Amino acid sequence: MTRDIAVLGGAGGIGRALVAALIAQGDRVAVLDLPASLARHPQDCPEIPVDATSEASVAEAMAAVAALWPGGMHGFVNLAGWNSEIRPVSDTPADYFDGVIEGNLRSAFLAARAASPRMAEGGAMVLTSSGLGAFIRPGFGPYAMAKAGVIALTKTLALELAPRVRVNAVGPAVVDTAFIRGGTGRSDETQADAVDLSRHRAMTPLGRVAVPADIVGPMKFLLSEDAAFMTGQVLWVNGGAYMP
């Protein structure tokens, strides 16, 4: 069966890999992302510009998805989010905190709320949290708080949308993409890494930092019928660095 799947953040590092993998297996995919991200990384599929922090923009983008697939989406993946600074909470400006919460949690709420009524019966929604949402590390306060909220959002949606739609999340560790260099569409993607990759490599039992393909597999699984009896769950993808 050919599935119709929308990927918010589909022009980012993980998003591009996921979109390519879904298309390769025969799915129809629509990419939703910032105009700057779409311009930098065009995809061979329908592209819908969106600012995930804007309620009006999200509503317009989801209306465009509904026009593409009147029968509803079989899958919706949200990869949107950002974090560009590492500093203690005591040194974090309120406007930076607000921006991170808006870009990672409020945007996830807006997108999930708009996508929910447009999901087909038996569809699957996959959100993106982070290991930092449960495995707290210093310097990532606002981002960790936002991603903990995404876990709560995932579980709430799983209860509220069952049994019509399954809702799960992935919780990656650091992934070597433009995200750690300011973010796709938010930076030139060539600036210095915001995190110490060698340190993360050293603290990971599998001895390396994740690449996009490591996250694509778990997302494809959660979208598939192989995960038909899973909802409200978080798959931790971190090479063994965090074992709840």
C-alpha positions in Angstrom: 0.0 0.0 0.0 1.3 3.4 -0.9 1.2 5.8 2.0 0.8 9.6 2.2 3.3 11.0 4.7 4.0 14.6 5.6 7.4 15.5 7.1 7.7 18.8 9.0 11.4 19.7 9.0 11.9 17.5 6.0 14.6 19.8 4.6 16.9 19.3 7.6 19.6 16.7 7.9 17.5 13.9 9.4 14.5 15.1 7.4 16.3 14.8 4.0 17.4 11.3 4.8 14.0 10.2 6.0 12.2 11.7 3.0 14.6 9.9 0.6 14.1 6.6 2.5 10.3 6.9 2.4 10.2 7.8 -1.3 12.5 4.8 -2.0 10.1 2.4 -0.4 7.2 3.8 -2.5 5.5 6.3 -0.2 4.2 9.7 -1.3 5.8 12.4 0.8 5.2 16.1 1.3 8.0 18.2 2.9 7.0 21.1 5.2 9.8 23.5 6.2 11.0 27.1 6.4 11.3 28.7 3.0 15.0 29.2 3.5 15.5 25.5 4.3 13.5 24.5 1.2 15.5 26.8 -1.0 18.8 25.3 0.3 17.7 21.7 0.1 14.9 21.2 -2.4 13.3 17.8 -2.4 11.9 15.7 -5.3 8.3 15.8 -3.9 5.7 18.5 -3.0 7.2 21.2 -0.8 5.1 23.4 1.5 6.7 26.4 3.1 5.8 26.9 6.8 6.9 28.7 9.9 6.1 26.1 12.6 6.0 28.8 15.3 3.1 30.6 13.6 -0.4 29.3 14.2 -1.6 30.9 10.9 1.3 29.4 8.9 0.8 26.0 10.3 -2.9 26.0 9.6 -2.3 27.1 6.0 0.4 24.4 5.5 -1.9 21.7 6.8 -4.7 22.9 4.6 -2.3 22.5 1.7 -1.6 18.9 2.8 -5.3 18.2 3.0 -5.7 19.5 -0.6 -2.9 17.1 -1.7 -4.5 14.1 0.1 -8.2 14.6 0.8 -8.4 11.1 2.3 -6.0 12.0 5.1 -2.4 11.4 5.9 -1.2 7.9 6.8 1.8 9.4 8.5 3.0 12.7 10.0 6.5 13.2 11.3 7.6 16.4 13.1 11.4 17.0 13.0 11.2 20.8 13.5 13.2 22.3 16.3 16.4 24.2 17.2 18.9 25.1 19.9 22.0 27.2 19.3 23.5 28.0 22.7 24.8 26.0 25.7 24.7 28.0 28.9 23.5 27.6 32.5 19.9 28.5 33.2 21.2 31.3 35.5 22.8 32.9 32.5 20.0 32.3 30.0 18.1 35.4 28.8 14.4 35.2 29.0 14.0 35.9 25.3 16.3 33.0 24.4 14.3 30.7 26.7 11.0 31.8 25.1 12.4 31.2 21.6 13.6 27.7 22.4 10.3 26.8 24.0 8.4 28.3 21.1 10.5 26.6 18.4 10.5 23.1 20.0 7.4 22.7 22.2 4.8 25.3 21.1 5.5 24.5 17.4 5.1 20.8 18.2 1.7 21.5 19.8 0.6 23.7 16.9 1.6 21.1 14.3 0.1 18.1 16.1 -3.2 20.0 16.7 -3.5 20.9 13.1 -2.4 17.5 11.8 -4.6 15.4 14.1 -7.9 15.8 12.3 -6.2 15.3 9.0 -4.8 11.8 9.9 -6.4 8.8 8.1 -7.8 6.0 10.2 -4.9 3.8 11.4 -2.4 6.5 10.8 0.8 7.1 12.7 2.3 10.3 14.1 6.0 10.5 15.1 7.3 13.4 17.1 10.9 14.2 17.9 12.0 14.6 21.5 15.6 14.2 22.7 17.6 12.2 25.2 18.0 15.6 27.0 14.2 15.5 27.7 14.9 12.8 30.3 18.6 12.5 30.7 19.4 16.0 31.9 22.8 17.6 31.2 24.1 21.0 32.2 23.8 23.9 29.8 20.7 22.6 27.9 18.0 23.8 30.2 15.5 25.4 27.9 15.9 22.7 25.2 15.6 19.9 27.8 12.5 21.5 29.2 10.9 21.8 25.7 11.8 18.2 24.8 10.4 16.9 28.1 7.2 18.7 27.1 7.3 16.9 23.7 7.3 13.6 25.6 4.2 14.7 27.6 2.6 15.9 24.4 3.3 12.5 22.7 1.7 10.6 25.6 -1.3 12.9 25.8 -2.0 12.6 22.1 -1.5 8.9 22.2 -4.4 8.7 24.7 -6.6 11.3 23.0 -6.3 10.0 19.5 -6.4 6.2 20.2 -7.5 4.0 18.7 -7.7 6.0 15.4 -4.1 7.2 15.3 -0.9 5.9 17.0 1.5 8.6 18.4 5.1 7.8 19.3 8.4 9.7 19.5 12.0 9.2 19.0 14.6 10.6 21.5 17.9 10.9 19.7 21.3 11.8 21.2 23.5 14.3 19.3 23.2 13.7 15.6 25.9 15.1 13.3 23.8 17.4 11.2 23.5 21.2 10.6 21.3 21.2 13.8 24.5 21.4 15.9 25.8 24.3 13.8 22.8 26.6 14.2 20.2 24.7 12.2 19.1 24.3 8.6 17.5 27.5 7.5 18.8 29.3 10.5 22.5 29.4 9.8 25.0 28.8 7.0 25.5 25.3 8.3 29.3 25.7 8.2 29.9 27.4 11.5 31.6 25.6 14.4 29.8 22.8 16.2 27.9 24.0 19.3 28.8 20.7 21.0 32.0 18.8 21.6 31.5 15.8 19.3 34.7 14.1 20.6 33.3 14.2 24.1 30.0 12.7 23.0 31.8 10.0 21.1 33.9 9.1 24.2 30.8 8.8 26.4 28.9 6.6 24.0 29.2 2.9 24.4 28.9 2.3 20.7 31.9 4.6 20.2 30.5 7.1 17.7 28.1 10.0 17.2 24.8 9.4 15.4 24.2 10.2 11.8 20.8 10.7 10.1 20.4 7.1 9.0 20.5 6.0 12.7 17.3 8.0 13.3 15.6 7.2 10.0 15.3 3.5 10.8 13.4 4.0 14.1 11.1 6.6 12.5 10.3 4.2 9.6 9.6 1.5 12.2 7.2 3.7 14.1 5.4 4.7 10.9 5.0 1.1 9.9 2.6 -1.7 10.7 5.5 -3.4 12.5 4.7 -0.9 15.3 0.9 -1.4 15.1 0.6 -2.1 18.8 2.8 0.7 20.0 1.5 4.1 21.0 2.7 6.7 23.6 6.2 5.3 23.5 9.6 7.0 23.2 12.4 5.1 21.3 15.8 6.3 22.7 18.4 6.3 19.9 21.7 7.1 21.5 24.3 4.3 21.1 23.8 3.3 24.7 24.6 6.7 26.3 21.2 6.7 28.1 19.5 3.5 29.3 16.3 4.3 31.2 
